[in-house]
Amino acid sequence: MQQGVDPSDGQPNLVEEGETKWNDYIFSKRVFATGGTLKVNKLNDKKYDGKSYAEISKDLYKEYKERPNDAIARRTWEALAARLQQAQEADKLKLK
């Protein structure tokens, strides 16, 4: 999946297979969730502990995908995705 174009050389920036995109944010298949980070961000820490953020985003998106015209489902998905983004960023900092 193309993510944009590198302005320096015009080459396409690609999302790796298995990663997911939400707005302009990429959920990684290489960063794995930890229960503590998920709990702090009010996500299902037991169900998703140890899974990649790409896997979690796919699972969370399922419910919204079933009802794309439902405003409440859309707002719920946006809130969950934002919390998932925060959790991934926190876990990425732990890797450094």
Beta strands, then each sheet from edge to edge (+ up, - down):
strand 1: 2-5
strand 2: 12-14
strand 3: 20-22
strand 4: 25-27
sheet 1: 1+ 2-
sheet 2: 3+ 4-
end
